[in-house]
Amino acid sequence: MEDPFVIVGGDAAGMSAASKAKREDPELDVIVFEKGEWVSYAACGMPYYVKGEVDELDDLVAVEPETFREKRDIDLRTGHEVVDIDPKAKTVTVSGGSEPFEQPYGSLLIGTGARAIEPPFEGLDLDGVFTLRSMDEADSIQRYVTDADPGSAAIVGGGYVGIEMAEALVERGLDVSIYEMLPRTLQPFGEETARTVEEHLREQGVDLYLDTAVEGFAGDGSVEGIEYEGGSAATDLVIVGVGVAPNVELAEEAGIELGPTGAIATDEYGRTNYEDVYAAGDCAEAEHVVTGEPDHVPLALTANRAGRAIGTTVAGDPTPTGGIAGTAIVKAFDLGAARTGVLDEERAREAGFDPVSVSIDAPTRPHYYPGSSELTVTLVGDTETGRVLGASIVGREGAKRIDTVATALSSALTVTELQNLDLAYAPPFSPVWDPVLTAAKVLAGKLEN
């Protein structure tokens, strides 16, 4: 009998791979080992659970464990942790039962995800100091806000988690401050978008401490203050959201190669340096569609899409996992901010491009139609080839237009080709010249000159 397809990790990449492999080859044995109890959950929804827009934590679960077991015939074992991989013997060692056991595999997928970075801050172990990466952490924050009734919150980090949690905690009635060691929030989104978001955060009552390095937290049992370079402030709650690190220790100990980003190196099919070992999701690299280089952008769609492709490959139909553009969108109170591709000029030059950019303000509807608002679009192109390199969009509506640029990046369109796209127009939805087309038109003129 053929050895099973074994999957380490039961979230986006792992369960997508398991479901797709089983769908393509119902006779294939699929075993998933998940060290926790939660599987197939929407981590991106956790700030909205804390905010109160999602009523129950269980609402974030996409597919219940019993559905995988009973309806999809997947051997899902929660509370089971893979503690060792032997790629030569093609076995994994698993703990979680009465004693550790070895499980042979025919193909193996490593989907161990990523963890929240915990800097060496003093007081990180105080009650009221949290990271937000798991469902249990989201539940703990929600309970703390409800039971301890804190009046103020300090958020360390001005990225996705920091911005979304600022909104959630303001909605819960807390006075919120964000501490960011860099000169601006949302660093990958570019200066124009970051500045617009920061102005809006201040309008919502959020205090911003930019260019401010946090040193630790103070308190007797529970957090009472935050200490930073040059000062300190009282606080009743802390969220540390300074980024994530890929969980690669298990793979590295097994001799599975890491790439230049520190995540697991994979080929176009998600294979590692061992032919029958794959990696996907937040622990793995993928190829960037603009630079052609390995990159690590831990986002939900990347994980789901790669897992699905690997499941198809393992079932007998080799399928590329697809490239990434780093496309992302975040809600900041009444604003939406989005980005894709390469916005940083230094990074663009390192990839061999000569970048040039424009930023334009354009209405989301014609001036005569009610409900129009202003959208700021920053578009970056390459001087020599005219190729679109990246974009950032911010406004009260319409940030999802970033998908048009993401499509252009995956198709390697030039700025002129983007300008000439036949996009839909009707007054309730867009002006004749969509803001993305307007930005492309302005950038094309700049490139010509």
ABEGO torsion letter per residue (X at the ends): XBBBBBBBEABAAAAAAAAAAAAABAABBBBBBBABABBGBBAAAAAAAAAGABABAAAABABBAAAAAAAAGBBBBBGBBBABBBAAAGBBBBBGBABBBBBBBABBBBBAEBBBBBBBBBGAABBGBBBBABAAAAAAAAAAAAAAGBABBBBBEABAAAAAAAAAAAAAGBBBBBBBABABBGAAAEAAAAAAAAAAAAAAGBBBBBGBBBAEBBEBGBBABBBBBGEBBBBABBBBBAEBBBBAAAAAAAGBBBBAAGBBBBBAAGBBABAABBBBEAABBBBBAAAGBBBBBBBAAAAAAAAAAAAAAAAGBBBBAEBBAGBBBBBBEABBBBBBEBABAAAAAAAGBBBBBBBBBBBABBAABBGBBBBBBBBBBBAAAGBBAEBBBBEABGAAAAAAAAAAAAAGBBAAAAAABBBBBBAAABBABBAAAAAAAAAAAAAAX
